[in-house]
């Protein structure tokens, strides 16, 4: 599988057979990240009303679209374009400074035999049910920037219980995206020994099932620009 990080919560995952998924595409003018130039077969969004997470209309091609919140509200599982997506409801930070907190969905799917989960835009400590949703993961696309997303202490509680094999950080402060109160990546990384952290030094990398570690490691990616 090839994986590319555009910034914020937007990734592109390309399976060995070429099937392409893009997650949570953003509005470039709002976040400052580059427009997403790549087509997709499937776009998964965590909600339909957050311009930092829902802009499937900006993705080239004619992708199928899955709204994870809708999936979570309708049984928690849906298959689109031959891809099974599971989701569970979440909510933005209850003290959101810009608007009332919105509902969204956290979701998971499989690519090339690897179980992958995306944390959507959750902003609060997780319930036991939500924590259980993240068991048995190969790759977790994790919200590591703190406010206005999940507090880091609550994130670490979930990680210690679920023990994902590979954590790829997202939604943290960068030189392009510098929201007030959001953490730089080193705040999250300070929880780990240097020996458990790898750096892709690029916004694209290839991950195979054989690359998945036996115990939790962190892979830090650059964002596309």
C-alpha positions as CSV (number, residue, x, y, z in Angstrom):
1,X,0.0,0.0,0.0
2,X,1.2,3.5,-0.8
3,X,0.1,6.2,1.6
4,X,0.3,10.0,1.2
5,X,-0.4,12.7,3.7
6,X,-1.8,15.9,2.3
7,X,-2.1,17.6,5.8
8,X,-4.7,17.9,8.5
9,X,-6.7,14.6,8.4
10,X,-6.4,14.0,4.7
11,X,-4.6,10.9,3.4
12,X,-4.5,9.0,0.2
13,X,-4.1,5.2,0.4
14,X,-3.5,3.2,-2.7
15,X,-3.8,-0.6,-2.6
16,X,-1.6,-3.0,-4.5
17,X,-4.5,-3.4,-7.0
18,X,-4.7,0.3,-7.5
19,X,-7.9,1.0,-5.6
20,X,-7.5,4.4,-4.0
21,X,-9.1,5.9,-0.9
22,X,-8.9,9.5,0.2
23,X,-9.8,10.5,3.7
24,X,-11.3,13.7,5.1
25,X,-10.3,16.1,2.3
26,X,-10.1,19.8,3.3
27,X,-10.7,23.2,1.9
28,X,-7.3,24.5,0.9
29,X,-8.2,28.2,1.3
30,X,-9.2,27.6,4.9
31,X,-6.2,25.5,6.1
32,X,-3.5,26.7,3.8
33,X,-2.5,23.2,2.6
34,X,-2.1,22.6,-1.1
35,X,-5.2,21.5,-3.2
36,X,-5.5,17.7,-3.4
37,X,-4.5,16.9,-7.0
38,X,-5.1,13.2,-7.0
39,X,-8.2,11.2,-8.1
40,X,-9.8,8.5,-5.9
41,X,-12.1,5.6,-6.2
42,X,-13.6,6.2,-2.8
43,X,-13.6,9.2,-0.5
44,X,-14.5,8.8,3.2
45,X,-15.4,11.9,5.2
46,X,-16.0,12.0,8.9
47,X,-18.9,14.5,8.5
48,X,-20.7,16.5,5.8
49,X,-20.5,20.0,7.3
50,X,-16.9,20.6,8.3
51,X,-14.9,22.2,5.6
52,X,-11.7,21.0,7.1
53,X,-12.9,17.4,6.8
54,X,-15.7,17.0,4.3
55,X,-14.7,18.4,0.8
56,X,-15.2,15.3,-1.3
57,X,-16.5,17.6,-4.0
58,X,-12.9,18.8,-4.6
59,X,-11.5,15.3,-5.4
60,X,-10.9,14.5,-9.0
61,X,-12.4,11.6,-10.9
62,X,-15.9,10.3,-10.0
63,X,-15.3,8.8,-6.6
64,X,-17.9,7.0,-4.5
65,X,-18.4,8.8,-1.2
66,X,-19.0,7.5,2.3
67,X,-20.0,9.8,5.2
68,X,-18.8,8.0,8.3
69,X,-21.3,9.8,10.5
70,X,-24.1,8.5,8.4
71,X,-22.7,5.0,8.6
72,X,-22.3,5.2,12.4
73,X,-25.9,6.4,12.7
74,X,-27.2,3.5,10.5
75,X,-25.8,0.4,12.0
76,X,-22.1,1.1,12.0
77,X,-21.2,-0.7,8.8
78,X,-21.5,0.0,5.1
79,X,-20.0,-1.2,1.8
80,X,-19.4,1.2,-1.0
81,X,-17.4,0.5,-4.2
82,X,-16.7,-2.9,-2.8
83,X,-15.0,-1.5,0.3
84,X,-16.4,-2.2,3.7
85,X,-16.3,0.7,6.1
86,X,-17.1,0.6,9.8
87,X,-17.8,3.7,11.8
88,X,-18.8,4.9,15.3
89,X,-20.2,8.3,16.3
90,X,-18.0,11.0,17.9
91,X,-18.3,14.7,18.7
92,X,-16.1,17.7,18.3
93,X,-14.7,19.4,21.4
94,X,-17.6,20.4,23.7
95,X,-15.9,23.7,24.3
96,X,-15.4,24.6,20.7
97,X,-14.6,28.3,20.4
98,X,-16.0,28.9,16.9
99,X,-19.3,27.1,16.9
100,X,-21.4,24.5,18.7
101,X,-19.7,21.1,18.6
102,X,-20.7,19.0,15.6
103,X,-21.2,15.2,15.4
104,X,-18.8,13.2,13.2
105,X,-17.7,9.7,12.7
106,X,-14.5,7.7,13.4
107,X,-14.0,4.9,10.9
108,X,-12.0,1.9,9.9
109,X,-11.4,-0.2,6.8
110,X,-9.0,-2.7,5.3
111,X,-6.3,-2.3,2.7
112,X,-4.0,-5.1,1.5
113,X,-4.8,-7.1,4.6
114,X,-4.1,-4.3,7.0
115,X,-6.7,-3.0,9.4
116,X,-6.7,0.8,9.3
117,X,-8.6,3.3,11.4
118,X,-9.1,7.1,11.2
119,X,-10.0,9.1,14.2
120,X,-12.2,11.6,12.3
121,X,-12.5,14.9,14.3
122,X,-13.3,13.6,17.8
123,X,-12.6,16.3,20.5
124,X,-13.3,14.6,23.8
125,X,-12.1,11.6,25.9
126,X,-13.4,8.3,24.4
127,X,-16.1,6.1,25.9
128,X,-15.4,2.4,26.5
129,X,-17.3,1.6,23.4
130,X,-15.3,4.1,21.3
131,X,-12.0,2.7,22.7
132,X,-13.1,-0.9,21.8
133,X,-13.7,0.3,18.2
134,X,-9.9,0.7,17.9
135,X,-8.9,-2.8,19.0
136,X,-6.9,-5.0,16.6
137,X,-5.4,-2.3,14.4
138,X,-2.4,-2.4,12.1
139,X,-2.4,1.3,11.4
140,X,-4.0,4.2,13.3
141,X,-4.3,7.6,11.7
142,X,-4.2,9.5,15.1
143,X,-5.2,13.0,16.1
144,X,-2.2,14.1,18.0
145,X,-2.5,17.9,18.1
146,X,-4.6,18.2,21.2
147,X,-7.2,21.1,21.3
148,X,-9.6,21.3,19.7
149,X,-9.3,17.5,19.1
150,X,-9.0,14.8,21.7
151,X,-6.8,15.7,24.7
152,X,-3.4,13.9,24.6
153,X,-3.9,12.3,28.0
154,X,-7.2,10.8,26.7
155,X,-5.5,9.7,23.5
156,X,-2.7,8.0,25.3
157,X,-5.2,6.1,27.5
158,X,-6.8,4.7,24.3
159,X,-3.4,3.8,22.8
160,X,-2.3,2.0,25.9
161,X,-5.5,-0.1,25.9
162,X,-5.7,-0.8,22.1
163,X,-2.0,-1.0,21.3
164,X,-2.1,-0.2,17.5
165,X,0.9,-1.6,15.7
166,X,1.7,1.6,13.7
167,X,0.6,5.1,14.6
168,X,0.7,7.8,11.9
169,X,0.1,11.2,13.5
170,X,-2.2,13.8,11.9
171,X,-4.0,17.1,12.7
172,X,-1.0,18.7,14.5
173,X,0.5,22.1,14.1
174,X,2.8,22.6,11.1
175,X,4.6,25.5,9.4
176,X,1.5,25.8,7.1
177,X,-1.3,25.2,9.7
178,X,-0.7,27.0,12.9
179,X,-4.0,27.2,14.9
180,X,-3.9,28.6,18.4
181,X,-3.4,26.0,21.1
182,X,-2.7,23.1,18.8
183,X,0.5,21.2,19.6
184,X,3.6,20.7,17.5
185,X,4.4,17.1,16.8
186,X,7.2,16.9,19.5
187,X,4.6,17.2,22.3
188,X,3.1,13.8,21.2
189,X,6.5,12.3,20.4
190,X,7.8,13.1,23.9
191,X,5.7,10.2,25.2
192,X,7.8,7.7,23.2
193,X,11.4,6.6,23.3
194,X,13.3,7.8,20.2
195,X,13.9,4.2,19.3
196,X,10.2,3.7,18.8
197,X,9.8,6.6,16.3
198,X,10.5,6.5,12.6
199,X,10.5,9.4,10.1
200,X,9.4,9.0,6.5
201,X,11.1,12.3,5.6
202,X,8.5,12.6,2.8
203,X,4.8,12.9,2.3
204,X,4.6,9.5,0.7
205,X,5.7,6.1,1.7
206,X,4.9,2.4,1.1
207,X,3.7,0.1,3.9
208,X,3.2,-3.6,3.5
209,X,1.8,-6.2,5.8
210,X,5.4,-7.4,6.4
211,X,6.4,-3.9,7.6
212,X,3.8,-3.8,10.4
213,X,5.8,-4.1,13.7
214,X,5.0,-6.5,16.5
215,X,4.5,-3.7,19.0
216,X,3.6,0.0,18.7
217,X,5.8,2.3,16.7
218,X,5.2,5.8,15.4
219,X,5.7,6.9,11.8
220,X,5.9,10.6,11.3
221,X,5.2,11.8,7.7
222,X,5.7,15.2,6.1
223,X,2.8,16.9,4.4
224,X,2.4,17.4,0.6
225,X,3.7,20.7,-0.7
